[in-house]
Amino acid sequence: MTNIRISAVQFRAERVSGFEDFERQVRGLMEEVPLDSDYVLFPELFTVGLLTSFPDWETAGPSAMMRLDQFTVPFKKLFADLAAQRGQIIVAGSHLEKRGEDYFNVSTIFQPNGDMAEHKKSHIFPAEGNWKTREGEELNVFDIGPARIGIAICYEAEIPEVSHILSRQGADIVFCPSYTYTEFGFWRVRHCAQSRSIENQIYVVHCPTICEIGKPIDSGYGRSAILTPCDTPWTANGIAVEAETNVQTVITGAVNLDLLYENRKTGAATTFNDRIRKSGMYANHAPYAQERSN
């Protein structure tokens, strides 16, 4: 039986005087992560508290988010060091990075051997347009650690095609770091993450940033969870483990890949295969869908 242990770090963004404060908070939370966890996930844009280290942060507008890139070098060094020191794979949520003249919402996977892989958010939430954020154009699955993994950052979980493509490329687990400003936003992502798990018969790990710093930094609402298909090998509600709402904490749970593969063949709902069984019918309706979108 191939058991995979996963930890999700529900991070509370706080006011800081500099990067050192942020680093202390990260290292303190990592001490709560079991050393036998195969993967550690942080939330989307959990570096947002670093904006408070600028003297004018309370009067800065939305474009101030672009300042986060100034911390990219120490951010990557911190997580590269942690992955090496602990011998763990860390999906470091996401961070806003400047590439050329553009900014991308980037999730970086840090490995114990020093290697890194990344995913650029492919569907940005409308508010991200205020930060001059561009969308990534690739959806990749990574053979890193004991499973094949993909990443769907926040709003990407609300776009069914993203996780479908990742699952067809072989993803067993999709990591979903998020940062939602309201309870409405949280439930949109959470319900969609659960749907992606069911329709693709994959595990989805949802991990949100929580935050109550005050304007102009938006509050973060959420409750981390490791989600499974709603079928007999797992719990009826499809929740393997779940955090307390809006509390900084670490949750850890185990998922089994053998159960996943068997469920795709013999489960009550075999959606992984059935959703492509009628691909010919879908293709027949593609012109209509295109017409409607125009």
Kinemage of the C-alpha trace (Angstrom):
@kinemage 1
@onewidth
@group {chain A} dominant
@subgroup {mainchain}
@vectorlist {calphas} color= white
{ca met a 1} P 0.000 0.000 0.000
{ca thr a 2} L 1.495 3.326 -1.111
{ca asn a 3} L 0.755 5.774 1.689
{ca ile a 4} L 1.673 9.423 1.198
{ca arg a 5} L 1.854 11.778 4.176
{ca ile a 6} L 0.961 15.401 3.515
{ca ser a 7} L 1.075 18.474 5.751
{ca ala a 8} L -0.741 21.729 4.999
{ca val a 9} L 0.456 24.858 6.781
{ca gln a 10} L -2.454 27.231 7.392
{ca phe a 11} L -0.394 30.419 7.577
{ca arg a 12} L -1.554 33.648 9.191
{ca ala a 13} L -0.076 36.657 7.410
{ca glu a 14} L 0.979 39.198 10.030
{ca arg a 15} L 2.564 42.619 10.302
{ca val a 16} L 6.340 42.367 10.196
{ca ser a 17} L 9.242 44.766 10.494
{ca gly a 18} L 11.317 42.869 7.946
{ca phe a 19} L 11.988 39.516 6.324
{ca glu a 20} L 13.533 38.168 9.526
{ca asp a 21} L 10.126 38.278 11.264
{ca phe a 22} L 8.548 36.355 8.394
{ca glu a 23} L 11.340 33.792 8.467
{ca arg a 24} L 10.910 33.210 12.208
{ca gln a 25} L 7.206 32.595 11.702
{ca val a 26} L 7.829 30.128 8.867
{ca arg a 27} L 10.513 28.233 10.780
{ca gly a 28} L 8.313 28.065 13.867
{ca leu a 29} L 5.477 26.513 11.874
{ca met a 30} L 7.813 24.070 10.163
{ca glu a 31} L 8.728 22.744 13.587
{ca glu a 32} L 5.093 21.616 13.853
{ca val a 33} L 5.366 19.635 10.611
{ca pro a 34} L 6.205 15.945 11.167
{ca leu a 35} L 9.535 14.972 9.656
{ca asp a 36} L 7.933 11.978 7.955
{ca ser a 37} L 5.607 14.130 5.825
{ca asp a 38} L 6.389 13.549 2.164
{ca tyr a 39} L 4.946 16.900 1.055
{ca val a 40} L 4.448 20.219 2.834
{ca leu a 41} L 2.079 22.811 1.343
{ca phe a 42} L 1.903 26.535 2.135
{ca pro a 43} L -0.881 28.901 0.918
{ca glu a 44} L -1.134 31.332 -1.974
{ca leu a 45} L 0.610 34.710 -1.576
{ca phe a 46} L 1.310 33.996 2.083
{ca thr a 47} L 4.188 36.498 1.814
{ca val a 48} L 1.641 39.342 1.695
{ca gly a 49} L 2.467 40.423 5.260
{ca leu a 50} L 5.897 41.504 4.063
{ca leu a 51} L 4.229 44.574 2.569
{ca thr a 52} L 3.856 45.929 6.100
{ca ser a 53} L 7.637 46.291 6.339
{ca phe a 54} L 7.375 49.326 4.037
{ca pro a 55} L 6.741 52.627 5.910
{ca asp a 56} L 3.855 53.673 3.636
{ca trp a 57} L 2.058 50.329 3.540
{ca glu a 58} L -1.176 51.684 5.051
{ca thr a 59} L -1.632 54.264 2.292
{ca ala a 60} L -0.334 52.186 -0.616
{ca gly a 61} L -2.746 51.080 -3.322
{ca pro a 62} L -3.295 47.660 -4.882
{ca ser a 63} L -0.210 48.032 -7.064
{ca ala a 64} L 1.898 47.792 -3.901
{ca met a 65} L 1.546 44.012 -4.219
{ca met a 66} L 4.265 44.214 -6.861
{ca arg a 67} L 6.722 45.118 -4.100
{ca leu a 68} L 6.628 41.521 -2.929
{ca asp a 69} L 9.083 40.645 -5.677
{ca gln a 70} L 11.763 42.481 -3.706
{ca phe a 71} L 11.737 39.521 -1.296
{ca thr a 72} L 12.020 36.797 -3.936
{ca val a 73} L 15.719 36.051 -3.353
{ca pro a 74} L 15.542 35.602 0.458
{ca phe a 75} L 12.190 33.794 0.073
{ca lys a 76} L 13.690 31.187 -2.218
{ca lys a 77} L 16.805 30.833 -0.101
{ca leu a 78} L 14.700 30.247 3.022
{ca phe a 79} L 12.652 27.455 1.479
{ca ala a 80} L 15.589 25.873 -0.322
{ca asp a 81} L 17.376 25.717 3.033
{ca leu a 82} L 14.328 24.254 4.797
{ca ala a 83} L 13.839 21.561 2.142
{ca ala a 84} L 17.505 20.571 2.374
{ca gln a 85} L 17.692 20.683 6.170
{ca arg a 86} L 14.516 18.678 6.697
{ca gly a 87} L 14.768 16.371 3.694
{ca gln a 88} L 11.235 17.290 2.612
{ca ile a 89} L 9.468 18.458 -0.520
{ca ile a 90} L 7.922 21.867 0.113
{ca val a 91} L 5.312 23.388 -2.181
{ca ala a 92} L 5.832 26.948 -1.017
{ca gly a 93} L 2.357 28.236 -1.760
{ca ser a 94} L 2.855 31.095 -4.177
{ca his a 95} L 4.694 34.395 -4.361
{ca leu a 96} L 4.462 37.322 -6.773
{ca glu a 97} L 7.571 37.411 -8.962
{ca lys a 98} L 8.748 39.743 -11.682
{ca arg a 99} L 9.944 38.141 -14.886
{ca gly a 100} L 11.157 40.688 -17.401
{ca glu a 101} L 8.558 43.449 -17.360
{ca asp a 102} L 5.743 41.210 -16.146
{ca tyr a 103} L 4.616 39.761 -12.837
{ca phe a 104} L 3.486 36.181 -12.291
{ca asn a 105} L 1.824 34.408 -9.379
{ca val a 106} L 4.372 31.590 -9.027
{ca ser a 107} L 4.255 28.399 -6.977
{ca thr a 108} L 7.703 26.873 -6.438
{ca ile a 109} L 8.385 23.287 -5.417
{ca phe a 110} L 11.562 23.017 -3.342
{ca gln a 111} L 13.338 19.660 -3.191
{ca pro a 112} L 15.891 18.354 -0.664
{ca asn a 113} L 18.586 18.037 -3.354
{ca gly a 114} L 18.334 21.732 -4.198
{ca asp a 115} L 16.289 21.340 -7.373
{ca met a 116} L 13.253 23.554 -7.911
{ca ala a 117} L 10.218 23.325 -10.162
{ca glu a 118} L 7.540 25.956 -10.658
{ca his a 119} L 4.027 26.621 -11.854
{ca lys a 120} L 2.762 30.025 -12.983
{ca lys a 121} L -0.922 30.601 -12.238
{ca ser a 122} L -2.729 30.184 -15.557
{ca his a 123} L -6.044 31.845 -14.686
{ca ile a 124} L -5.727 34.981 -12.595
{ca phe a 125} L -8.574 36.230 -10.443
{ca pro a 126} L -9.941 39.557 -11.785
{ca ala a 127} L -8.446 41.547 -8.877
{ca glu a 128} L -4.960 40.360 -9.802
{ca gly a 129} L -5.111 42.537 -12.893
{ca asn a 130} L -4.409 45.495 -10.584
{ca trp a 131} L -0.940 44.061 -9.952
{ca lys a 132} L 0.018 43.810 -13.643
{ca thr a 133} L -0.073 40.052 -13.258
{ca arg a 134} L 0.173 37.943 -16.391
{ca glu a 135} L -1.138 34.437 -16.798
{ca gly a 136} L 1.076 31.414 -17.211
{ca glu a 137} L 0.597 29.255 -20.283
{ca glu a 138} L 1.640 25.788 -19.094
{ca leu a 139} L 0.024 23.019 -17.061
{ca asn a 140} L 2.616 20.457 -16.018
{ca val a 141} L 2.695 17.393 -13.805
{ca phe a 142} L 5.824 16.773 -11.752
{ca asp a 143} L 7.382 13.420 -10.844
{ca ile a 144} L 8.698 14.699 -7.545
{ca gly a 145} L 8.611 12.464 -4.499
{ca pro a 146} L 6.465 9.342 -4.172
{ca ala a 147} L 3.537 10.665 -6.254
{ca arg a 148} L 2.881 12.562 -9.448
{ca ile a 149} L 1.740 16.031 -8.464
{ca gly a 150} L 0.157 19.077 -10.052
{ca ile a 151} L -0.649 22.574 -8.817
{ca ala a 152} L -3.852 24.583 -9.206
{ca ile a 153} L -3.529 27.971 -7.518
{ca cys a 154} L -6.791 29.237 -6.009
{ca tyr a 155} L -8.938 30.420 -8.967
{ca glu a 156} L -7.465 27.639 -11.113
{ca ala a 157} L -9.437 25.173 -8.980
{ca glu a 158} L -12.599 26.915 -10.203
{ca ile a 159} L -11.657 26.164 -13.820
{ca pro a 160} L -12.426 22.443 -14.351
{ca glu a 161} L -10.156 22.101 -17.370
{ca val a 162} L -7.034 22.781 -15.280
{ca ser a 163} L -7.359 19.792 -12.954
{ca his a 164} L -8.748 17.617 -15.745
{ca ile a 165} L -5.625 18.233 -17.835
{ca leu a 166} L -3.394 17.570 -14.826
{ca ser a 167} L -5.202 14.313 -14.033
{ca arg a 168} L -4.976 13.104 -17.642
{ca gln a 169} L -1.239 13.797 -17.484
{ca gly a 170} L -1.075 11.450 -14.521
{ca ala a 171} L -1.422 13.653 -11.441
{ca asp a 172} L -2.363 11.717 -8.312
{ca ile a 173} L -2.440 14.793 -6.080
{ca val a 174} L -3.279 18.393 -6.955
{ca phe a 175} L -2.061 21.004 -4.500
{ca cys a 176} L -4.327 24.037 -4.236
{ca pro a 177} L -2.828 26.976 -2.337
{ca ser a 178} L -5.354 29.801 -2.061
{ca tyr a 179} L -5.928 33.304 -0.698
{ca thr a 180} L -9.595 34.290 -0.594
{ca tyr a 181} L -10.748 37.571 0.915
{ca thr a 182} L -14.240 36.511 1.997
{ca glu a 183} L -16.086 33.424 3.186
{ca phe a 184} L -17.858 33.422 -0.185
{ca gly a 185} L -14.512 33.164 -1.948
{ca phe a 186} L -13.333 30.417 0.360
{ca trp a 187} L -16.360 28.252 -0.319
{ca arg a 188} L -16.092 28.805 -4.065
{ca val a 189} L -12.580 27.394 -4.028
{ca arg a 190} L -13.318 24.703 -1.449
{ca his a 191} L -16.411 23.361 -3.215
{ca cys a 192} L -14.603 23.439 -6.557
{ca ala a 193} L -11.570 21.661 -5.092
{ca gln a 194} L -13.886 18.944 -3.784
{ca ser a 195} L -15.524 18.710 -7.204
{ca arg a 196} L -12.142 18.389 -8.906
{ca ser a 197} L -11.323 15.506 -6.560
{ca ile a 198} L -14.572 13.701 -7.355
{ca glu a 199} L -14.685 14.208 -11.112
{ca asn a 200} L -11.020 13.309 -11.683
{ca gln a 201} L -10.680 10.762 -8.851
{ca ile a 202} L -7.611 12.465 -7.430
{ca tyr a 203} L -6.583 13.848 -4.057
{ca val a 204} L -6.727 17.628 -3.676
{ca val a 205} L -4.976 19.488 -0.872
{ca his a 206} L -6.489 22.919 -0.230
{ca cys a 207} L -4.487 25.362 1.897
{ca pro a 208} L -5.598 29.015 2.316
{ca thr a 209} L -3.820 32.083 3.673
{ca ile a 210} L -5.567 33.591 6.675
{ca cys a 211} L -5.075 37.249 7.429
{ca glu a 212} L -6.548 40.151 9.417
{ca ile a 213} L -3.873 42.809 8.994
{ca gly a 214} L -6.258 45.531 7.869
{ca lys a 215} L -6.660 47.652 4.770
{ca pro a 216} L -5.300 47.977 2.202
{ca ile a 217} L -4.229 44.330 2.674
{ca asp a 218} L -7.260 42.146 2.133
{ca ser a 219} L -8.353 39.764 4.875
{ca gly a 220} L -7.853 36.059 4.261
{ca tyr a 221} L -10.484 33.477 5.204
{ca gly a 222} L -10.125 29.734 5.146
{ca arg a 223} L -9.907 26.221 6.465
{ca ser a 224} L -7.311 23.822 5.079
{ca ala a 225} L -8.279 20.287 4.121
{ca ile a 226} L -7.040 17.152 2.413
{ca leu a 227} L -9.871 16.116 0.102
{ca thr a 228} L -10.717 12.737 -1.399
{ca pro a 229} L -13.346 11.391 -3.788
{ca cys a 230} L -16.625 10.732 -1.958
{ca asp a 231} L -16.596 6.962 -2.164
{ca thr a 232} L -16.342 3.959 0.155
{ca pro a 233} L -12.539 3.772 0.608
{ca trp a 234} L -12.685 7.187 2.282
{ca thr a 235} L -15.050 9.269 4.408
{ca ala a 236} L -18.540 9.944 3.077
{ca asn a 237} L -17.935 13.707 2.964
{ca gly a 238} L -14.605 13.359 1.165
{ca ile a 239} L -12.573 15.053 3.906
{ca ala a 240} L -9.518 13.118 5.085
{ca val a 241} L -8.421 15.808 7.546
{ca glu a 242} L -9.460 19.412 8.103
{ca ala a 243} L -8.185 22.442 10.013
{ca glu a 244} L -10.047 24.840 12.272
{ca thr a 245} L -11.295 27.936 10.461
{ca asn a 246} L -9.034 31.000 10.533
{ca val a 247} L -6.557 29.546 13.027
{ca gln a 248} L -2.857 29.339 12.232
{ca thr a 249} L -2.084 25.647 12.365
{ca val a 250} L -0.600 22.619 10.617
{ca ile a 251} L -2.692 19.633 9.579
{ca thr a 252} L -1.236 16.305 8.507
{ca gly a 253} L -2.903 13.316 6.906
{ca ala a 254} L -2.137 10.246 4.831
{ca val a 255} L -3.545 9.303 1.438
{ca asn a 256} L -3.177 5.977 -0.329
{ca leu a 257} L -2.385 5.779 -4.041
{ca asp a 258} L -3.396 2.124 -4.401
{ca leu a 259} L -6.896 2.963 -3.174
{ca leu a 260} L -7.068 5.761 -5.722
{ca tyr a 261} L -6.121 3.525 -8.655
{ca glu a 262} L -8.498 0.771 -7.560
{ca asn a 263} L -11.323 3.259 -7.094
{ca arg a 264} L -10.879 4.448 -10.664
{ca lys a 265} L -11.643 0.890 -11.812
{ca thr a 266} L -14.244 -0.342 -9.336
{ca gly a 267} L -15.649 2.688 -7.514
{ca ala a 268} L -19.353 3.495 -7.386
{ca ala a 269} L -18.583 6.509 -9.601
{ca thr a 270} L -15.752 5.903 -12.093
{ca thr a 271} L -15.624 9.480 -13.308
{ca phe a 272} L -11.910 9.455 -14.213
{ca asn a 273} L -12.666 7.205 -17.202
{ca asp a 274} L -16.350 7.952 -17.720
{ca arg a 275} L -15.844 11.666 -18.275
{ca ile a 276} L -13.804 10.945 -21.422
{ca arg a 277} L -16.018 8.075 -22.633
{ca lys a 278} L -18.321 10.567 -24.384
{ca ser a 279} L -15.539 12.774 -25.750
{ca gly a 280} L -17.048 12.404 -29.221
{ca met a 281} L -20.319 13.885 -28.002
{ca tyr a 282} L -18.468 16.768 -26.352
{ca ala a 283} L -16.637 17.475 -29.609
{ca asn a 284} L -19.935 17.625 -31.495
{ca his a 285} L -21.092 20.396 -29.170
{ca ala a 286} L -17.822 22.341 -29.237
{ca pro a 287} L -18.950 24.719 -32.033
{ca tyr a 288} L -22.078 25.556 -30.009
{ca ala a 289} L -20.001 26.235 -26.906
{ca gln a 290} L -17.691 28.481 -28.888
{ca glu a 291} L -20.657 30.365 -30.359
{ca arg a 292} L -22.141 30.895 -26.892
{ca ser a 293} L -18.820 32.225 -25.536
{ca asn a 294} L -18.695 34.838 -28.277
